[in-house]
Amino acid sequence: MSKTVYVIGHKNPDTDSVVAATAYAALKRAQGLSHAKAARAGAVNPQTEYIFQRFGVALPEFIPDLIPKTEYYIDGPPSTLAENTPLWEALSLLEQSPRQVMPIVDNEGRYRGLFYYNSFAKNILAKINPHRKAVIPTSIRHLIETIKAQPLVANDLDVGFNGLIVVASLSDKRFKDYICAEPAHNKVVLVGDREEVMRIAIEAGVRALIITNGFIPSKEIARLAESRGVAVLISPYDTSSTSLLALYSTPVMSVADTSVKPLGARDLMKTAKHAISESAARAVPIVDEHDRVLGLLTEGDLIRDPNIELILVDHHEFAQAVDGIQNYHILEVIDHHRIGTFSTAYPITFINRVVGSTSTIVTSMYRETRTPLDRSIASILLCGILSDTLVLKSTTTTDTDSEMADYLASITDLSIEELGRDIMASASLAARFPIDQLLRMDRKEYEVQGKKLTVSQIELTNSQELLARQEEVLQGLAQLRKETGTYLAALMATDITKLESLLYIDAEREFYSYLNYPVQQPGIYILKDVLSRKKQLMPALTEMVQAALS
């Protein structure tokens, strides 16, 4: 099974992160990586939602975490057995199965049990116990298919019954006494060329008469059987072989292990490990919400690589990445932030450029590789650049950002100024969101001297709307800091019309004396001409935290 390569941005993604993931996944597919798929690690903000809806682009798949789950380790649907498959056929299919274990399913494909050699041996011994008569669930069709019999008289082929296998080895008189001693409606009599025994069995009303060694009875026997509703099958094998094969006509479900309960695709691998160790088959099936089999996990699957790989965009530090990322192979990183403590045990493609937006890097890669740009992808790339550079006004904006924006505007016939106003206006809707949701929209975590910081950012066209909710914001930051156990929790609210920001902050008490921004009011600080969290706020905030901790 081919691996899925997820192209994914950071947690609590902003527009640039979601756009870059979408556009870069499209580029990788155009270059032949057909299983590249865009993903996002959180809910999108109003600006991102507006952009994707406006240009008719589907949002990337939402992946809340990448903690190892069963769906990441299965290699596609396994071969299965229908529950009414004759045992003889099932054994043949099991021999061809690489895992030597097969799920059994009903007519709707829903899981019923597992079939493997130990289960077969345990259950078949119960059916051939010499201390009691061999009774097997079967049908006339199963008998025909298993024994390779020629039906002479046959009806109700698919009606199941519990067959009692009887080998007619007694004399005619004793056989008659035996067969008539109790109801014979479920008996399957095996006989050679003894037509008198055949007549006795038919008149007693047995369910089926199997004539061995290919012997063809007289027409009178056939007519009698037809009149009494008794099936007559001609076996090409001798009596001994036929009696053995008859046992194997039972449906595979009769020897299944039904004690192995399935797991869901989203169940954790640590749950699967325990289930596999508890399973006699050393295997556990994986099913969907309708119990249809999606895969089969065995002990060998526990030590192989998962079926997904990753490309990170707009971030590279694990603290900002989706949870569980350390369990997967990272192929590439495309980013424009400072390089932190990121490391891998293997070489990767790492592209980090001094530009204002990851969307700028992705656009340049389309141009460098001469890959045609779909108009809708070009449109959202332009939005990604304008969003992350505050319509090319942020201090992080470079000549490359402006050049790529002009290029995208020319091939999409969009006005940078008009589009910029539209997307920034859509971003302002965030100020009306519940505070808990607002603080998590574009939130990033940092670490300074062992202390964790969490800093969110939103863009507004009018900072007064959020100022009216200042108590809510500060209470929300205090709650967020408590939940995350961080030294400091802050919200940077950037007014794109005034080109300045307000910093709402909740921190440890000793930090405030080192906070040297002008005070708007307690807990709220004025950041004149500060628009970039990455380039302007975080370097200064890091120095202040270091001073407070020294």
Secondary structure, DSSP 8 states (H G I E B T S, - for coil): ---EEEEEEEES--HHHHHHHHHHHHHHHHTT-TTEEEEEES---HHHHHHHHHTT----EE-S----BGGGT--S----EETT-BHHHHHHHHHH-TTSEEEEE-TTSBEEEEEEHHHHHHHHHHHT-TTS--EEEE-HHHHHHHHT-EEEE---TT--EEEEEEE--S-HHHHHHHHTSS--TTEEEEESS-HHHHHHHHHHT-SEEEE-TT----HHHHHHHHHHT-EEEE-SS-HHHHHHHHHTTSBGGGG-B-----EETTSBHHHHHHHHHH-TTSEEEEE-TT-BEEEEEEGGGGGS--SEEEEEES---GGGS-TTGGGSEEEEEEE-S---S---SS--EEEE-SSS-HHHHHHHHHHHTT----HHHHHHHHHHHHHHTTTTTSTT--HHHHHHHHHHHHHHT--HHHHHHHHHHHHGGGGGS-HHHHHTTTEEEEEETTEEEEEEEEEES-THHHHTTHHHHHHHHHHHHHHHT-SEEEEEEEETTTTEEEEEEEE-GGGGGG--S-EEETTEEEETT---IIIIIHHHHHHHHHHHH-
